[in-house]
Amino acid sequence: MKWWKKFPWRRLLALLLVLVALAFASNLVQGETMYVKVDSSSPDAVIQSSTDFFESEALGKLTFNDEVEMLDQKDGEYVKIRAKIGDKEVEGWVKALILSKDKLLVEPRATESAGAKSSAQTSKGLNEQIEKEMREGSPEMNTALARIDNFESSRNRLLGGDATKPKPEVQQQHVKDFATNGKLK
């Protein structure tokens, strides 16, 4: 009977509750409408034909707040979606972390509470309007963002893309070629 009293029931219960909460939090519902929370310049905004990075092909590119339909398949950090790209419907795989249940709205910072809402949305995805406000608000932030822009431009050139308007498909293909040529694959 002593093992019964010494068994860490509280820890076991806490672990069980955490597992149940994670199961509910990560459960995406088939047919549920989701919205894209990253800009089209993000490499994660590309719909892929499979979850294998080296074998997948780009099927299309999503933009901020695009509406997508969740399908009932998951593979690790990827989920299968259906989206309308231009005038055609595409089914493919994207990272689950780029999707949000709510459409993201950017509100002007007219009041303190609106500023807090905008700040919360900034953590979900930086867009040009928010970046402009950040640059105007602080010379140090302007310097830091300029350094990031320079880094991104040089990275885009090295990966074979346009320095200012990168194409994630081109960058992804360059990385695949590098892996194939270097016999990393």
C-alpha positions as CSV (number, residue, x, y, z in Angstrom):
1,M,0.0,0.0,0.0
2,K,2.9,2.4,0.5
3,W,3.6,2.6,-3.3
4,W,0.1,4.0,-3.7
5,K,0.8,6.8,-1.3
6,K,4.2,7.6,-2.8
7,F,3.2,7.5,-6.4
8,P,3.4,11.1,-7.9
9,W,-0.4,11.4,-8.7
10,R,-0.3,15.2,-9.0
11,R,2.5,15.1,-11.6
12,L,0.7,12.4,-13.6
13,L,-2.6,14.4,-13.5
14,A,-0.7,17.5,-14.6
15,L,0.9,15.7,-17.5
16,L,-2.4,14.2,-18.5
17,L,-4.0,17.6,-18.5
18,V,-1.2,19.1,-20.6
19,L,-1.5,16.3,-23.1
20,V,-5.3,16.8,-23.4
21,A,-4.8,20.6,-23.8
22,L,-2.2,20.1,-26.5
23,A,-4.4,17.6,-28.4
24,F,-7.3,20.1,-28.4
25,A,-5.0,23.1,-29.3
26,S,-3.3,21.3,-32.2
27,N,-6.4,19.7,-33.7
28,L,-7.3,21.4,-36.9
29,V,-10.8,20.7,-38.2
30,Q,-11.4,19.4,-41.7
31,G,-13.2,22.0,-43.8
32,E,-12.4,24.8,-41.4
33,T,-11.6,28.2,-43.0
34,M,-8.2,29.6,-42.0
35,Y,-6.3,32.7,-43.0
36,V,-2.7,33.2,-43.9
37,K,-0.8,35.4,-41.4
38,V,2.5,35.9,-43.3
39,D,3.4,38.0,-46.3
40,S,3.9,36.5,-49.7
41,S,7.7,37.2,-49.5
42,S,8.0,34.6,-46.8
43,P,9.3,31.2,-47.9
44,D,6.6,29.6,-45.8
45,A,3.9,31.2,-48.0
46,V,4.6,28.7,-50.8
47,I,2.1,25.8,-51.2
48,Q,4.2,22.7,-51.7
49,S,3.3,19.4,-53.5
50,S,4.6,17.3,-50.5
51,T,6.2,17.8,-47.1
52,D,9.6,16.5,-48.3
53,F,11.6,19.7,-48.8
54,F,13.9,18.3,-51.4
55,E,11.2,16.4,-53.4
56,S,8.4,19.0,-53.3
57,E,7.5,21.4,-56.0
58,A,5.9,24.9,-55.6
59,L,2.3,24.9,-56.5
60,G,1.5,28.5,-55.7
61,K,2.1,31.4,-53.4
62,L,-0.2,32.6,-50.6
63,T,-0.5,36.3,-49.6
64,F,-1.4,37.9,-46.3
65,N,-5.0,37.2,-45.2
66,D,-5.7,34.7,-48.0
67,E,-8.5,32.4,-47.2
68,V,-7.7,28.6,-47.2
69,E,-9.7,25.5,-46.4
70,M,-8.1,23.0,-44.0
71,L,-8.1,19.4,-45.2
72,D,-8.0,16.4,-42.9
73,Q,-4.3,15.6,-43.2
74,K,-1.3,16.5,-41.1
75,D,2.3,15.5,-41.4
76,G,4.4,16.8,-38.6
77,E,4.4,20.6,-38.8
78,Y,2.7,20.6,-42.2
79,V,-1.1,20.6,-42.9
80,K,-2.8,20.0,-46.2
81,I,-4.9,22.9,-47.5
82,R,-7.1,23.9,-50.4
83,A,-6.7,27.5,-51.7
84,K,-7.6,29.6,-54.7
85,I,-4.6,30.9,-56.4
86,G,-5.6,33.3,-59.2
87,D,-8.4,31.5,-61.0
88,K,-7.4,27.9,-60.1
89,E,-7.9,25.8,-57.0
90,V,-4.8,24.3,-55.5
91,E,-4.4,21.5,-52.9
92,G,-1.0,21.3,-51.2
93,W,1.0,21.5,-48.0
94,V,2.0,24.5,-45.9
95,K,3.4,24.9,-42.4
96,A,0.6,25.1,-39.8
97,L,2.2,28.0,-38.1
98,I,1.4,30.4,-41.0
99,L,-2.3,29.9,-40.5
100,S,-4.7,31.7,-38.2
101,K,-8.4,31.1,-37.4
102,D,-9.0,34.9,-37.5
103,K,-8.4,37.3,-40.3
104,L,-5.7,39.8,-39.2
105,L,-6.6,43.4,-39.3
106,V,-4.2,46.3,-39.1
107,E,-5.7,49.2,-37.2
108,P,-4.3,52.7,-37.0
109,R,-2.8,53.7,-33.6
110,A,-5.4,56.4,-32.8
111,T,-5.7,55.4,-29.2
112,E,-3.6,53.5,-26.7
113,S,-5.8,50.4,-26.9
114,A,-5.6,50.5,-30.7
115,G,-1.8,50.7,-30.4
116,A,-1.9,47.6,-28.2
117,K,-3.9,45.7,-30.7
118,S,-1.6,46.8,-33.5
119,S,1.4,45.7,-31.4
120,A,-0.2,42.3,-30.8
121,Q,-0.7,41.9,-34.6
122,T,2.9,42.9,-35.3
123,S,4.1,39.7,-33.5
124,K,2.0,37.7,-36.0
125,G,3.5,39.3,-39.1
126,L,5.3,42.5,-39.9
127,N,3.9,44.4,-42.9
128,E,5.1,47.5,-44.7
129,Q,2.7,49.9,-42.8
130,I,3.8,48.7,-39.4
131,E,7.5,48.8,-40.4
132,K,7.0,52.4,-41.7
133,E,5.5,53.4,-38.3
134,M,8.4,51.7,-36.5
135,R,11.0,53.5,-38.6
136,E,9.4,56.9,-38.0
137,G,9.1,56.3,-34.3
138,S,12.8,55.7,-33.5
139,P,16.1,56.5,-35.2
140,E,17.6,53.4,-33.6
141,M,14.8,51.2,-35.0
142,N,15.3,52.8,-38.4
143,T,19.0,51.8,-38.3
144,A,18.3,48.3,-37.1
145,L,15.6,47.7,-39.8
146,A,18.0,49.1,-42.5
147,R,20.6,46.6,-41.4
148,I,18.0,43.8,-41.7
149,D,17.0,45.1,-45.1
150,N,20.7,45.0,-46.3
151,F,21.1,41.5,-44.9
152,E,18.0,40.3,-46.7
153,S,19.0,41.9,-50.0
154,S,22.4,40.2,-49.9
155,R,20.9,36.9,-49.0
156,N,18.4,37.2,-51.8
157,R,21.2,37.9,-54.3
158,L,23.2,34.9,-53.0
159,L,20.2,32.6,-53.4
160,G,19.8,33.7,-57.0
161,G,16.8,35.9,-56.6
162,D,16.0,39.6,-57.0
163,A,17.4,41.6,-54.1
164,T,14.3,43.6,-53.5
165,K,11.4,41.4,-54.7
166,P,12.5,37.8,-53.8
167,K,10.7,34.8,-55.2
168,P,10.6,32.0,-52.6
169,E,10.2,29.4,-55.4
170,V,13.6,30.5,-56.9
171,Q,15.3,30.5,-53.5
172,Q,13.9,27.1,-52.6
173,Q,15.1,25.7,-56.0
174,H,18.5,27.1,-55.4
175,V,18.8,25.4,-52.0
176,K,17.6,22.1,-53.6
177,D,20.2,22.4,-56.4
178,F,22.9,23.1,-53.8
179,A,22.0,20.0,-51.8
180,T,21.9,17.9,-55.0
181,N,25.2,19.2,-56.4
182,G,26.9,18.9,-53.0
183,K,25.6,15.3,-52.6
184,L,23.9,16.3,-49.4
185,K,20.7,14.7,-50.6
